[in-house]
Amino acid sequence: MGESIYGLQRTHKCGELGLANVGEIVTVMGWSHKRRDLGGVIFVDLRDRSGVLQVVFNTAIDQELFAKAEGIRSEYVLAVVGEVVKRAPETVNSKIQTGEIEVIAKELRILSQAETPPIYIEEDSDVNESVRLKYRYIDLRRPDMQRNLILRHKVAKIARDYYDENGFLEIETPMLTKSTPEGARDYLVPSRVQPGKFFALPQSPQLFKQLLMVSGFDRYIQIVKCFRDEDLRADRQPEFTQIDLEMSFVNVEDVLTINEGFAKKVFKETLDVELEAPFIRMPYQEAMDRFGSDKPDIRFGLELVNISDIVENCGFKVFADAVKNGGSVRAINAKGCGAKFSRREIDSLVEYVKIYKAKGMAWIVVEQNELKSAITKFFNEDEVKAILDRVQAEPGDLICFIADKNEVVYDALGQLRLELARRLELLNNNEFKFLWVTEFPLLEYDAEDKRWVAKHHPFTSPMDEDLQYLDSDPGKVRAKAYDLVLNGVEIGGGSIRIHIQELQAKMFELLGFTTEQAWDRFGFLLEAFKYGTPPHGGMAYGLDRLVMLMAGKSSIRDVIAFPKVQNASCVMTNAPDFVETKQLKELKIKTES
């Protein structure tokens, strides 16, 4: 037993009590959630992390105690000693887990008073998010927020247990590391003892976990904070948490199988959802061709259909020119939407795709005996029939077309597909559809910088059969890379790594590094590869994104205790903030202002 509080020792949490405790004298502690004064009787809903419990103060039993209870206000912190009694059948509250019992108070301590909170402590509050984050310690009292963080705890615990059972060792890697700029910006930390030099906060433990494989640890796991100084959105934060893994002597299938086992375990033990494994495996190019995205949501259809071969010589210049210029013409059949959508709604879809760089959207409404469209006059009868057959059109359908460069067509139609799903209410947050996207391109060409860049990162191994193209046609090389996608969100990704020094040096060369630059930035890795490196691979989950989807939320801010806002600041603590001049002098740093 711990030390008493004001002479009292808590015996139970509020949500733990039930019919089995009837007749017991208990001591409970928590916050006054609601207070109802019915004249001679006061009811207080006492709340803690475990739930809500009704406490009764009756003037007929103890007038002095009743008078004290009259002073209770919302969010006062209380300790109550009382007897658990069974409620009368007509007063049972089925909405709370303790609804069959109540506690008749015999003693009351007000442990802490509270001003009126700026946020209602209620489920799914619609209070402005900036207010919620400024008073986050109050916002976190809300039951739904507490459930989210309890779920996060459970996911992390299951991860540790599962990977431990499968031979993984939890090993910590450094937070203060070397800056190796390639991709997102680093957060930099100045060194006081080496003026002018900087540490970087890790964007990932990538290099250290590979070095742990060189060290012979075979299987590694870490639940680790990572940092990226990049623009934020709903599923990004400047600091985020990864479930980080690496394994030696494995191939792609080994990595996928062990992680499917984790997904099955975590969904069963937290949500009681049975996942079917193996998950769907879909090559990158197939995902792009069918869904316009490398993280497709496969809970619904509305797949893309390529009609480029039908229209490459048609009379509609927009379509024909797109194909002749190396692009494509693709369509989505929005089943039933021709009959369902007004002209204004169709026009709003035309405007929507322009957000994604499409110049416009052509469309055909299929009716019983005619087609409504501004473009059908440009096609002959055979072309129209071929298009309708290809998209499996039926009366009532709306056929939407985008013609442009492939990247624009994929992006615009992929996003249109999601917008149609939202409008048609096809998205079910209680349905969980996993798939692996595999065989990503190893490299992408950056037209602005006029160089190749890594699609994932520079340590990803090319597929063996594509090694022959590294010099002659780098864009044709596929990677031994894989992303785990859930309901259209990438929740994890990884690859089999390069483990041969010569191939790693070649990769740096393709990315435009000189030998000196490669050794300056990554010399410690290249040096390590001289001393016997096992084939290895791994992946990392975004813990925040995973828990967000499991909790049915749309923002990772709802599953992080103290998140940042859009400009990467904390409105509660006012961080980042100015520091004292003395601190800057110690670091040999001058600011412009």
Secondary structure, 3 states (H helix, E strand, C coil): CCCCECCECCCCCHHHCCHHHCCCEEEEEEEEEEEEECCCEEEEEEEECCEEEEEEEECCCCHHHHHHHCCCCCCCEEEEEEEEEECCHHHCCCCCCCCCEEEEEEEEEEEECCCCCCCCCCCCCCCCHHHHHHCHHHHCCCHHHHHHHHHHHHHHHHHHHHHHHCCCEECCCCCCECCCCCCCECCEEECCCCCCCEEECCCCCHHHHHHHHHCCCCEEEEEEEEECECCCCCCCCCEEEEEEEEEECCCHHHHHHHHHHHHHHHHHHHHCCCCCCCCEEEEHHHHHHHHCCCCCCCCCCCCEEECHHHHCCCCCHHHHHHHHCCCEEEEEEECCHHHHCCHHHHHHHHHHHHCCCCCCCEEEEECCCCEECCCHHHCCHHHHHHHHHHCCCCCCCEEEEEEECHHHHHHHHHHHHHHHHHHCCCCCCCCCCEEEEECCECEEEECCCCEEEECCCCCECECHHHHHHCCCCHHHCEECEEEEEECCEEEEEEEEECCCHHHHHHHHHHCCCCHHHHHHHHHHHHHHHHHCCCCEEEEEEEHHHHHHHHCCCCCHHHHCCCCCCCCCCECCCCECCCCCHHHHHHCCCCCCC
